Amino acid sequence: MALSKIFTGRFYAANAAIFFLVFYFFFGIVPGNMLLSYHLTLIRGFTGNTDFLCLVLLGWTVYNAKCALFVLKTLSARESLYLYATLGVLDGQQKWLTWFRIHFSLYMPALVYSSAAVWIALRDKHIGAAVTIVLFQALMSVVPLFVYDRKIKNPGTTSLFIRWQQKLNRLFTKPLWAYYLYELLNNGSRSLFITKGVTGLVIIATYSLMEQPYELRFMLVGLLLVLLAHTVLVFNHRQFDDLKVSIAIQLPLPLWKRYVHTTFGYFVLLLPEFIFLAVRTYQVAGPLDQLLFICLSVSMLVMWRMLLYFPRLDQDKYFRWVLISIVISLFMILGYLYWYVVIGWQVLAFTIFATRYYKYEPPLAEVQ
């Protein structure tokens, strides 16, 4: 009972907002009479599609890692030192059952949903998907227990992730374009993973709904939705630059190199989508189409970032201009003017950057 208050109660309280959003997405937006058919369709969608199943497994992996990191963080807290005197004396079967109960109480939502998925997959004769889910969830339920046990036995040691991160920092000097990406991985991982999950679903849905033969315009419209999901990450980039790397303007770098750094940074940010798009469309989309996906995506994200060099552009105005640019791009795509869109946004982005970068002053509220 005490352990459930320490771990389970605090975990669900700390992540109440996320669970509310997930509950709303899975249950709140669906009418009561359609709830069962909605979830049956969803489960049959990922048990019958390998790409969709891999995306779901990735989501469960992220959630499992979140559960494990919460337990490790709780054990590392100064006020939790007494846990080493209580959990550390457990041995044998009692020890593993205790760790399993703790982890099961946190990871239970994923296990319950995956159990329903296994049952439906077996009924639909998707034996491979059912076996994959069972083995995967067994791994997700067992591996963290050894991590917890190692933490109790070695309380003064840092985690493998922290040691790997420290070693990487010693071996690799981050270039200027990687600063914001590093910030997203460390302090904005929740927003980053949610964005990548949404974009993965959009790419799968776009390719699945596209009627044969292959239609480039249809894929580009889906790509606009992928880019729209990144707008919050782009908007937060300005605040990060204003608060943490404002000294970058003093570096002896030519303007064109600063622009190239920003462009390359957004290329790396979108790299998972480019790889996923290539895997999904390599049989029907040629190299020129793949290049168009990259150029259009990077151009629009860079242009949205450059708009933020107008300091009076608050969040509402920013999203308004984002939607305007999406509509303009949509009409040009429907008119087969693909490369004109790329050139137009690049010219606009560099013009804004060249005229506004050295004149830009961060909003006073952000500086404070």
Residue pairs with C-beta under 8 A, 6 or more apart in sequence:
3 98
3 101
3 102
4 105
6 74
6 80
6 83
7 70
7 71
7 74
7 102
7 105
7 106
8 102
8 105
8 106
10 70
10 74
11 67
11 70
11 106
12 19
14 70
15 66
18 190
19 109
26 39
27 35
30 38
39 116
40 120
43 116
43 117
43 120
43 121
44 120
44 124
45 52
46 52
46 53
46 55
46 56
46 117
46 129
47 53
47 117
47 120
47 121
47 124
47 126
47 129
47 130
47 133
48 124
48 126
48 129
49 204
49 208
51 204
51 280
52 204
53 129
53 132
53 133
55 197
55 200
55 201
55 204
57 132
57 133
57 136
58 197
58 200
59 197
60 110
60 114
60 136
60 137
60 140
61 140
62 193
63 107
63 109
63 110
64 107
64 110
64 140
64 144
67 103
67 106
67 107
67 144
68 103
68 144
68 147
68 148
70 106
71 102
71 103
71 106
71 144
71 148
72 147
72 148
72 151
72 159
74 80
74 83
75 83
75 84
75 148
75 151
75 152
75 155
76 151
83 152
84 152
84 155
87 95
87 98
87 152
88 152
88 153
90 98
95 149
96 145
99 144
99 145
99 148
99 149
100 141
100 145
102 148
103 141
103 144
103 145
103 148
104 111
104 141
107 140
107 141
110 137
110 140
111 137
111 141
114 133
114 137
117 129
117 130
117 133
118 130
118 133
118 134
121 127
121 129
121 130
121 133
122 130
151 157
151 159
158 166
174 182
175 261
176 245
176 248
176 251
176 253
176 258
176 261
177 261
177 262
177 264
177 265
177 268
178 265
178 268
179 240
179 244
179 245
180 237
180 240
180 241
180 265
181 265
181 268
181 269
183 240
183 244
184 191
184 192
184 233
184 269
185 192
188 233
188 236
191 232
191 233
191 236
192 233
195 229
195 230
195 232
195 233
196 272
196 273
198 229
199 226
199 229
199 230
199 272
199 273
200 273
200 276
202 222
202 225
202 226
202 229
203 222
203 226
203 273
203 276
203 277
203 280
204 280
205 222
206 218
206 219
206 221
206 222
206 223
206 225
207 219
207 222
207 280
207 281
210 218
210 219
211 218
213 284
214 281
214 284
214 285
216 285
216 289
216 292
216 338
217 333
217 334
217 336
219 277
219 281
219 285
219 289
219 293
220 292
220 293
220 296
220 333
220 338
221 330
221 333
223 277
223 293
223 296
223 297
224 326
224 329
224 330
224 333
226 273
226 297
227 297
227 300
227 301
227 326
228 322
228 326
230 269
230 270
230 301
231 304
231 318
231 319
231 322
233 269
234 301
234 304
234 305
234 308
235 308
235 315
235 318
237 305
237 308
238 305
238 308
238 366
239 366
241 248
242 362
242 363
242 366
242 367
243 362
243 366
243 367
246 362
249 357
249 358
253 261
255 353
255 354
255 357
258 353
258 357
259 349
259 350
259 353
262 302
262 305
262 353
263 298
263 302
266 297
266 298
266 301
266 302
266 305
267 294
267 298
269 301
270 294
270 297
270 298
270 301
273 297
274 290
274 293
274 294
274 297
277 285
277 290
277 293
278 290
281 289
281 290
282 290
285 293
292 338
292 339
292 342
295 339
295 342
296 329
296 338
296 341
296 342
299 341
299 342
299 345
299 346
299 349
300 325
300 329
300 345
302 345
302 346
302 349
303 325
303 345
303 346
303 348
303 349
303 352
304 318
304 321
304 322
304 325
305 349
306 348
306 349
306 350
306 352
306 353
306 356
307 313
307 318
307 321
307 352
308 318
309 352
309 353
309 356
309 357
309 360
310 352
310 356
311 360
311 361
311 362
311 363
312 363
313 321
325 345
328 341
329 341
329 345
332 338
332 340
332 341
332 344
333 341
